Amino acid sequence: MISRVGRGLKLVLIVVAAILATLVAVRAWDSQRGPPLEPWHTYVPHELRARAIDAMDWPEYVQVENGIFESLRNKVTRRLPAWDRVPLNRYFEGSPIYPGRFRQDWNRSFIIEPDGEALGAVVLLHGLTDSPYSLRHIAEIYRSHGFVSVGVRLPGHGTVPAGLTDVEWEDWMAATRLAIREARRRGGPAKPLHIVGYSTGGALALKYALDSLDDERLSRPDRLVLISPMIGITRFARFAGLAALPAYFPAFAKAAWLDIMPEFNPFKYNSFPVNAGRQSHRLTQALQDEITKGARRGALTKLPPILTFQSVVDFTVSTPAVVSDLYQRLPPIGGELVLFDINRSTPLGMLLRPSATDRLTGLLPSGPRNYRTTVIANDALSGEVSERVVEAGGQAETVRALGIAFPSDVYSLSHIALPFPPSDGLYGSNPDAGEDFGIRLGTVTPRGERNVLVASLDSLARLTSNPFFPYLARRIEEGLPEERRKIEPSTP
């Protein structure tokens, strides 16, 4: 009997091994298609690990960061082959999108001081494949209210996409702690401390806030602002590491990448390594585990108020996870979830998938909730956009017209659009003429034949700025002191 069980188990293991070997072989073969690896896919800058980051201060971190950018210039930019010295390459010094030619390279960590004494401090955490550029407009809102803004470049970002092939989410967490130490030092121990996290940065912000509940060495934030936070992602990311197995053999190095793209965005990677997806999954798993444990022992009551902005449709992160894995577990702590619905009056309505038009239905649980819920939605006939609010603990909906409308050519917001105003020089639909980053991705409206452009039409058609940014800015401002307000009152 035992021998039969043993033989059966051996047979199962053989079958599993055969399936795994087949999948690896298919992945190895598939990885050979597409463009070749470029220098920015093969040169891996020497980034600091979590333990080293925890042992240093902000000036030391910036000094190391400066060295990383200098090595990038020596190892990549100055060694580009002739065919890579083209205007569309952000690593070519002669390119109009080369970050080193701008007045400020927003790929690097920054600190923006307010006029006069700081009334508080805010730490800004960017997203995966992104850079500190993505939260510069939020930093300016805080600066105008007397806060010092600390924007940290997370390890592996802002340099070359290969930087994400050799990084762990714990390194990002250590950089978060470092930035908060510096923000507390500059803002003062008794002043308000806020954290703003975008996408992956949202997960890091929340993870830090949870960590601070049990670690007296960590300064507790007074407010969290999360923008398209990465609370949950696709289950495929759990197995992303398997996709890179063939890359252990040099001949199949491209298997370490899910996307190999030209790098024409000065402040964001277009290429995406397998490890980036794997670390995203590891981070969200650690975060969800901590939320669950905190909820069981009643520790979430000590969290600060959390204000979250999230598009109902989001290709990058899971909107349902924001509701079910975060907000439905929160006690009454003054939290609010702001959801941006799709455009119900778009001329493209007949082309929308039913899964998109029905996304809002059933997303929010019925009955009283422990958090305030705001839905920004428009009427299918008039197109008028309203703010629909249900207060925490209530069920009655209050509707207020905002006096604005969805742009006619926009059928929804997107994951990447929320933190950028239409005036953003790179991503804006109506970019500020005074800002020139060499390319205006927000005004691209491609028309033509397939397989002609170097980027997919999907990526170029994705909305890159938020037509409701003034509303987002005003809602953030509501949690800031009135003193030194330099921004005109936002509309609506």
Summary of the structure (lengths in Angstrom):
residues: 492
radius of gyration: 23.3
end to end distance: 75.7
largest distance: 81.8
contacts: 1643
relative contact order: 0.11
helix: 40%
strand: 13%
